[in-house]
Amino acid sequence: MAGRMTGKVAFITGAARGQGRSHAIRLAEEGADIVAVDICADIDTVTPYYPLATEDELAETVAAVEALDRRIVARKADVRDLAGLQAAFDEGLAEFGHVDTVVANAGIATYGRAWELTGEQWRDMIDVNLTGVFHTAKVAIPSMIEAGRGGSILFTSSIGGLKGIQQVAHYVSCKHGIVGLMRTLANELGPYSIRVNTIHPTNVDTIMIQNPGTWAMFSPGDPEPSREKAMPGFMSLNTLPVPWVESVDISNAVLFLASDEARYVTGVTFPVDAGAYVK
Protein backbone atom coordinates (compact mmCIF):
# COMPACT_ATOMS: atom_id res chain seq x y z
CA MET A 1 0.00 0.00 0.00
CA ALA A 2 2.80 2.40 -0.90
CA GLY A 3 1.97 6.05 -1.43
CA ARG A 4 -0.41 6.50 1.48
CA MET A 5 0.79 10.09 1.95
CA THR A 6 1.10 11.06 -1.72
CA GLY A 7 0.20 14.71 -2.22
CA LYS A 8 0.26 15.44 1.51
CA VAL A 9 2.50 17.67 3.60
CA ALA A 10 3.47 16.92 7.21
CA PHE A 11 4.63 19.45 9.81
CA ILE A 12 6.83 17.73 12.42
CA THR A 13 8.42 19.21 15.53
CA GLY A 14 11.51 17.75 17.17
CA ALA A 15 12.51 16.41 13.76
CA ALA A 16 16.30 16.53 14.03
CA ARG A 17 16.71 13.03 15.46
CA GLY A 18 14.99 10.19 17.29
CA GLN A 19 11.28 9.74 16.79
CA GLY A 20 10.89 13.01 14.91
CA ARG A 21 13.42 12.06 12.27
CA SER A 22 11.90 8.60 12.02
CA HIS A 23 8.44 10.12 11.46
CA ALA A 24 9.78 12.41 8.73
CA ILE A 25 11.43 9.52 6.92
CA ARG A 26 8.46 7.17 7.26
CA LEU A 27 5.97 9.73 5.97
CA ALA A 28 8.33 10.71 3.16
CA GLU A 29 8.66 7.05 2.19
CA GLU A 30 4.90 7.11 1.65
CA GLY A 31 5.01 10.26 -0.48
CA ALA A 32 4.75 13.19 1.95
CA ASP A 33 6.70 16.41 1.75
CA ILE A 34 7.94 17.62 5.13
CA VAL A 35 8.11 20.81 7.16
CA ALA A 36 10.58 20.03 9.96
CA VAL A 37 11.57 22.08 12.99
CA ASP A 38 13.81 21.51 15.99
CA ILE A 39 15.25 23.68 18.74
CA CYS A 40 18.84 22.69 17.84
CA ALA A 41 20.01 24.04 21.21
CA ASP A 42 20.25 22.83 24.77
CA ILE A 43 17.93 23.57 27.70
CA ASP A 44 19.73 23.97 31.02
CA THR A 45 17.48 21.64 33.05
CA VAL A 46 17.84 18.86 30.46
CA THR A 47 21.58 18.88 29.76
CA PRO A 48 22.54 17.19 33.06
CA TYR A 49 20.79 14.13 31.59
CA TYR A 50 21.38 14.33 27.84
CA PRO A 51 22.13 16.90 25.11
CA LEU A 52 19.40 18.13 22.82
CA ALA A 53 19.61 17.97 19.03
CA THR A 54 21.98 19.99 16.88
CA GLU A 55 21.75 21.80 13.56
CA ASP A 56 23.96 19.09 12.05
CA GLU A 57 21.42 16.47 13.12
CA LEU A 58 18.60 18.48 11.54
CA ALA A 59 20.67 18.59 8.36
CA GLU A 60 20.89 14.79 8.49
CA THR A 61 17.10 14.62 8.58
CA VAL A 62 16.98 16.88 5.53
CA ALA A 63 19.41 14.63 3.67
CA ALA A 64 17.44 11.51 4.59
CA VAL A 65 14.16 12.96 3.29
CA GLU A 66 15.75 14.31 0.13
CA ALA A 67 17.33 10.91 -0.52
CA LEU A 68 13.75 9.63 -0.83
CA ASP A 69 13.13 12.23 -3.56
CA ARG A 70 10.80 14.23 -1.35
CA ARG A 71 10.95 17.93 -0.55
CA ILE A 72 11.60 19.31 2.92
CA VAL A 73 11.69 22.73 4.54
CA ALA A 74 13.68 22.54 7.78
CA ARG A 75 14.06 25.40 10.23
CA LYS A 76 15.52 25.95 13.67
CA ALA A 77 12.60 26.81 15.95
CA ASP A 78 11.71 26.44 19.62
CA VAL A 79 8.17 25.23 20.30
CA ARG A 80 8.10 27.49 23.38
CA ASP A 81 8.41 30.53 21.08
CA LEU A 82 5.03 30.97 19.40
CA ALA A 83 6.16 33.71 17.01
CA GLY A 84 9.27 31.82 15.95
CA LEU A 85 7.33 28.61 15.45
CA GLN A 86 4.69 30.45 13.41
CA ALA A 87 7.39 31.93 11.19
CA ALA A 88 8.91 28.50 10.55
CA PHE A 89 5.51 26.99 9.80
CA ASP A 90 4.63 29.86 7.47
CA GLU A 91 7.82 29.28 5.46
CA GLY A 92 6.83 25.67 4.93
CA LEU A 93 3.28 26.68 4.06
CA ALA A 94 4.57 29.18 1.50
CA GLU A 95 6.70 26.46 -0.10
CA PHE A 96 4.07 23.73 -0.27
CA GLY A 97 0.75 25.59 -0.23
CA HIS A 98 -0.92 23.47 2.43
CA VAL A 99 -0.21 21.25 5.44
CA ASP A 100 -2.30 18.12 5.95
CA THR A 101 -0.67 16.43 8.94
CA VAL A 102 0.73 17.90 12.15
CA VAL A 103 2.94 15.78 14.40
CA ALA A 104 3.66 17.52 17.71
CA ASN A 105 6.62 15.34 18.66
CA ALA A 106 9.09 17.70 20.35
CA GLY A 107 9.61 16.84 24.00
CA ILE A 108 12.06 16.60 26.88
CA ALA A 109 12.54 14.37 29.92
CA THR A 110 14.07 15.11 33.31
CA TYR A 111 13.78 13.23 36.59
CA GLY A 112 13.10 13.54 40.29
CA ARG A 113 10.49 12.87 42.97
CA ALA A 114 7.59 15.27 42.58
CA TRP A 115 8.34 17.39 45.65
CA GLU A 116 12.05 17.54 44.83
CA LEU A 117 11.67 18.88 41.28
CA THR A 118 12.93 22.43 40.95
CA GLY A 119 10.70 25.22 39.76
CA GLU A 120 12.85 25.47 36.65
CA GLN A 121 12.41 21.76 35.88
CA TRP A 122 8.64 22.09 36.21
CA ARG A 123 8.42 25.23 34.07
CA ASP A 124 10.64 23.91 31.28
CA MET A 125 8.68 20.67 31.15
CA ILE A 126 5.31 22.41 30.97
CA ASP A 127 6.61 24.95 28.45
CA VAL A 128 8.01 22.34 26.06
CA ASN A 129 5.79 19.28 26.52
CA LEU A 130 2.43 20.96 27.00
CA THR A 131 2.53 24.58 25.88
CA GLY A 132 4.77 23.59 22.96
CA VAL A 133 2.16 21.09 21.80
CA PHE A 134 -0.54 23.77 22.03
CA HIS A 135 1.67 26.14 20.02
CA THR A 136 2.25 23.49 17.37
CA ALA A 137 -1.46 22.99 16.88
CA LYS A 138 -2.21 26.70 17.08
CA VAL A 139 0.17 27.73 14.29
CA ALA A 140 -1.19 25.10 11.90
CA ILE A 141 -4.94 24.94 12.48
CA PRO A 142 -6.07 28.18 10.77
CA SER A 143 -4.43 27.25 7.46
CA MET A 144 -5.81 23.72 7.67
CA ILE A 145 -9.33 25.05 8.14
CA GLU A 146 -8.88 27.56 5.33
CA ALA A 147 -7.57 24.92 2.94
CA GLY A 148 -10.70 22.83 3.44
CA ARG A 149 -8.79 19.58 2.93
CA GLY A 150 -9.40 18.07 6.35
CA GLY A 151 -6.31 16.58 7.91
CA SER A 152 -4.78 14.89 10.93
CA ILE A 153 -3.18 16.31 14.06
CA LEU A 154 -1.15 13.95 16.23
CA PHE A 155 0.30 14.59 19.68
CA THR A 156 3.05 12.38 21.02
CA SER A 157 1.90 11.56 24.53
CA SER A 158 3.24 8.59 26.50
CA ILE A 159 2.18 5.64 28.56
CA GLY A 160 2.62 8.34 31.20
CA GLY A 161 -0.36 10.08 29.65
CA LEU A 162 -2.55 7.17 30.74
CA LYS A 163 -1.18 6.33 34.20
CA GLY A 164 1.16 7.64 36.87
CA ILE A 165 4.89 6.94 36.72
CA GLN A 166 7.22 7.69 39.61
CA GLN A 167 10.11 10.16 39.23
CA VAL A 168 8.48 12.06 36.34
CA ALA A 169 5.44 13.85 37.80
CA HIS A 170 6.02 16.92 35.62
CA TYR A 171 6.31 14.78 32.48
CA VAL A 172 3.22 12.74 33.37
CA SER A 173 1.27 15.94 34.04
CA CYS A 174 2.10 17.24 30.56
CA LYS A 175 1.30 13.97 28.86
CA HIS A 176 -2.08 13.79 30.61
CA GLY A 177 -2.66 17.45 29.74
CA ILE A 178 -2.27 16.97 26.01
CA VAL A 179 -4.87 14.21 26.12
CA GLY A 180 -7.36 16.81 27.35
CA LEU A 181 -6.24 19.20 24.63
CA MET A 182 -6.59 16.45 22.02
CA ARG A 183 -10.12 15.54 23.10
CA THR A 184 -11.22 19.16 23.01
CA LEU A 185 -9.67 19.81 19.61
CA ALA A 186 -11.17 16.61 18.22
CA ASN A 187 -14.60 18.06 18.99
CA GLU A 188 -13.79 21.57 17.83
CA LEU A 189 -12.17 20.46 14.56
CA GLY A 190 -14.48 17.58 13.69
CA PRO A 191 -16.78 19.84 11.60
CA TYR A 192 -13.74 20.65 9.43
CA SER A 193 -12.86 16.95 8.94
CA ILE A 194 -9.64 17.49 10.89
CA ARG A 195 -8.94 14.50 13.10
CA VAL A 196 -6.98 14.78 16.35
CA ASN A 197 -5.41 11.86 18.24
CA THR A 198 -2.67 11.10 20.76
CA ILE A 199 -0.08 8.34 20.49
CA HIS A 200 1.13 6.71 23.72
CA PRO A 201 4.49 4.94 23.46
CA THR A 202 6.18 2.91 26.12
CA ASN A 203 9.93 3.54 26.31
CA VAL A 204 11.39 4.17 22.86
CA ASP A 205 15.03 3.42 22.11
CA THR A 206 16.29 6.99 21.74
CA ILE A 207 18.61 9.21 23.74
CA MET A 208 15.64 10.34 25.83
CA ILE A 209 15.72 6.98 27.64
CA GLN A 210 19.29 5.91 26.94
CA ASN A 211 20.88 8.24 29.47
CA PRO A 212 21.95 8.01 33.13
CA GLY A 213 18.81 9.76 34.38
CA THR A 214 16.48 7.13 32.97
CA TRP A 215 18.81 4.29 33.89
CA ALA A 216 18.81 5.56 37.49
CA MET A 217 14.99 5.62 37.50
CA PHE A 218 14.96 1.94 36.53
CA SER A 219 17.75 0.95 38.92
CA PRO A 220 16.99 3.04 42.02
CA GLY A 221 19.71 3.45 44.59
CA ASP A 222 22.54 2.41 42.28
CA PRO A 223 25.31 5.04 42.42
CA GLU A 224 26.52 4.07 38.93
CA PRO A 225 23.43 3.33 36.83
CA SER A 226 23.91 1.81 33.39
CA ARG A 227 21.85 0.49 30.50
CA GLU A 228 22.58 -3.08 31.55
CA LYS A 229 21.66 -2.52 35.21
CA ALA A 230 18.43 -0.80 34.16
CA MET A 231 17.38 -3.61 31.83
CA PRO A 232 15.25 -5.55 34.39
CA GLY A 233 13.37 -2.35 35.15
CA PHE A 234 12.80 -1.64 31.48
CA MET A 235 11.56 -5.18 30.96
CA SER A 236 9.22 -5.01 33.95
CA LEU A 237 7.29 -2.10 32.47
CA ASN A 238 5.94 -4.03 29.47
CA THR A 239 3.70 -7.06 29.05
CA LEU A 240 5.49 -8.19 25.90
CA PRO A 241 9.04 -9.44 26.55
CA VAL A 242 10.87 -6.35 25.27
CA PRO A 243 12.60 -3.52 27.14
CA TRP A 244 11.51 -0.83 24.67
CA VAL A 245 10.16 -0.28 21.18
CA GLU A 246 11.90 1.32 18.19
CA SER A 247 11.18 4.74 16.72
CA VAL A 248 9.81 3.16 13.55
CA ASP A 249 7.13 1.40 15.60
CA ILE A 250 5.79 4.81 16.59
CA SER A 251 6.28 6.12 13.05
CA ASN A 252 4.11 3.32 11.68
CA ALA A 253 1.34 4.42 14.03
CA VAL A 254 1.83 8.03 12.93
CA LEU A 255 1.54 6.91 9.32
CA PHE A 256 -1.68 4.99 9.96
CA LEU A 257 -3.33 7.81 11.89
CA ALA A 258 -2.23 10.40 9.31
CA SER A 259 -3.41 8.36 6.35
CA ASP A 260 -6.86 7.99 4.87
CA GLU A 261 -6.97 4.49 6.35
CA ALA A 262 -7.78 6.22 9.65
CA ARG A 263 -10.24 8.68 8.10
CA TYR A 264 -12.82 8.04 10.82
CA VAL A 265 -10.41 7.76 13.75
CA THR A 266 -10.46 10.83 15.97
CA GLY A 267 -10.36 11.57 19.69
CA VAL A 268 -8.42 8.37 20.31
CA THR A 269 -5.61 7.61 22.79
CA PHE A 270 -3.57 5.15 20.69
CA PRO A 271 -1.06 3.06 22.67
CA VAL A 272 2.07 1.61 21.08
CA ASP A 273 3.29 0.32 24.38
CA ALA A 274 4.13 -3.41 24.30
CA GLY A 275 1.29 -3.87 26.76
CA ALA A 276 2.58 -1.43 29.38
CA TYR A 277 -0.82 0.12 30.02
CA VAL A 278 -2.58 -3.13 30.81
CA LYS A 279 0.18 -4.39 33.10
N, C-alpha and C positions, 0 to 999 in steps of 0.2 A: 504493500500500500504506500509506495514511495510518493512523495509530492504532496503530503497532507497539509503543508503550509505554503504551497505555491501561491504567489501573488499577495502574500501577507507580510506584514512588518511587525517585528517584536521589539519592544523597549525593555531592556534588562538592566537592573542596577546590580552593583557588585560583580561586574562582568569580567574583571581582570584575571581571575583565577578561580579555582574550586568549582562549586556548583554553578556559579554565574557563567563561567567560561563554558562549562559543560552544556548548560542550557543553550547558550548562543550557538555552539557547534551543532547540537542535536536539532534545533529548529532550522538552522541553515541547511543541514543535510536533507531536510524535508522541504526546502525551497524558500524559506523565509529570508528576507533582508533584516538587518539588525541595527538597532540604535543601542549602543552600549555605553554605560557610564560606570565609573569607579572613583573613589576618593583619592586613590594613589598617594596616600600620606598616612602617617601614623596618628593614633589617638593615645594620649598619655596614659589613660587608665587601662588600655589594652596591651601596650607594648611590654609590660612585665611578663605577659603570657606568650605573646606571639606578635610578629610584625604584620602590619596590614600590607595590602598589595602595592605594587609599584607601577610607574608609567611603562617600564619595560615589559611587565607582565600584561598590561593592557594591550601593548603592541603585539604581544604573542597571540592574544585573542583575535586581534584584527587579522593577523597573518593566517590563523587557522580558519577563520570564516572566509577570507578571500581565496584560500586554497580550495574551497568548495565551490568557487565561482559564484559566490553571493556577495552582495554589497554590504558595507558596514560603515556607520558613522560612530566613532568612538570619541568620547570627551571625558576629561577629568572633571568630576562634579561630586559634591558632598551632599548626600540626601538630607542632611540637616539644614542645608542652605536652599530655601525654597526658590529664591530668585535665580541662583546659579543652576539649580536643577531644571527650572523652567527654560532657561536659555539653552541648555544642552539638549533638552527634548525638542525645543523649537527648531534647532539646527537639523536634527534628524527628520522632523516633520517637513521642513522645507525641502530636504533632499528627496524624500520618498512620497510625500503627498498625503500620507495617512499612516496611522498606527492601529493595528488590529489586536495586538496582544501586549499586555503589560505584565512583567514578572518582577515583583518587588522582592528581590533576593538579598540585597545588601543587609548585612548584620554583623554583630560583634558578640563575643562571649568573654565574660570575666567571672570571677568566682569568690565566694565567701558566704558565711552564714548570714542570714537576712539582717540581723541586728548589728553585724560587724561590717557590712558594706559601707563604704564612704559615700558622702553626698555626691561626690564627683562620679563615682562608679554608677550610682543610681541615675543621675542626670544624663550621662553619656549613653547609658543603655536605653533609657526612654527616648532620648533624642534620635538615636540611630534606628533602633528596632521597632519603635512604635510611631513616633512622629515622622521618621523617614519614610515609612510605608505609606502613611497618610499623604505626605508630600508627593510621593511617586504616583499615587492614584490621582491626586488633585491636578498635577500638571498635565496629565494625559486625558482625563475624562471629557473636558469640553470639546476637544477636537474629535474624539470618538463619537460623541453625540452628534456633532455637526456633520460628520462624514456620513452618518446614517448607514453604516456597514455592520452594525453590531460589534461584537468582539468578546474578548476574554481578558479578565484581570485576575492575576494569581498572586497570592501572598505566601511567601515561605514562612510558615509557622514552625511547629516542632511538636514532638510528642509532649513537650513541656507546655504546649498550648491546649492540651487535653487533660493533664494531671499535674500534680505538684512534683517537683524534683528538688531535693536538698542541694544547697550550696549555690543555687542560681535563682533566688527569689525574684530578682530584678528582671532576669531573662524570661522566666516563666510568666511574670506579670505582663510583659510586652507581648509574648506569644499568645496569651489568653486575650489580650486587648485587641489584637488584630483580627481575632475571630469575631468579636463584636462588630468591628468595623466592616468586615467582610459581609456579615449577615445583613447589616443595615444597607450597605451599598448594593447587595444583591436585590433587595427590594426596591431601592431607589432607581436602579439602572435597568431592572427587568423590562420596563416599558420601551426601552431603547434596544432591546435584544443584546445587551451587554451582560455577560455572565461573570460572576465573581465567586471565587472559591479559595480556600486555603489548602496548602499541602503540609502534611505533618510528618517529617522524617524522624526516624530514630537517629542515632549517631551516624554521621556520614564521614567517610575517610578523607578528610581534608585537614588543613593546618588548624582549623578551629577546634578539632578534638585531639589532634596529634601534637600536643604541647604539654609541658609540665603541669599547668594548671588543671587540665582535664584529667591527666594521669593521677594527680594527687586526689581529685574528687573520687576516683574509682579505686584508689588504694589509700584510704584515710590513715593518717598517722605515720606513714612512711616518710622519713626525712629525705629520701632520694627516689622519688617516684619515677617510673619509666613505663614505656609502652608495654613491655612484657609483664611487669608487676600489675599493671592496670587491666590486663586481659581478662582475668576472671570477673572483674566488675563489669567490663564491657559486655561479656557474654551473658551475665546474669540479667541484664536489662531486657533482652529479647526472648521471645518464645522460640523462634527459629534458631538453630545452632550456629549463629554468626555473631561476631562482635560489633559489626557495623555494616552499612550498605555503601555502595559506590555512588559517586555523583551522577553517573549515567542512569542509575535507578530512579533518581528524582527527576532527571531530565526526561525520561520516558513518560513519567506522570505529567510533567509540564506539557509535553507534546500532546498527549491524549486530551488533557483539559483545554488546551488552546485550539485543538482541531475541531472540525465539524463533527467528528465522531461523538463529541461531548456536547452537541448543540443544545441539549435540554438539561444539562447538568449545571446547576447554579445553587449557591448557598450551602455548599457541601464542605465538610471538613474531611479531607482525603488523606488517610494515613498511608505512608510508605515506610513501615516501621518494624518489619520482621516480627510482628506480633507483640511489640512492646506495650501497646495500650491495653491489650487484654490480659497481660500478665499481672 
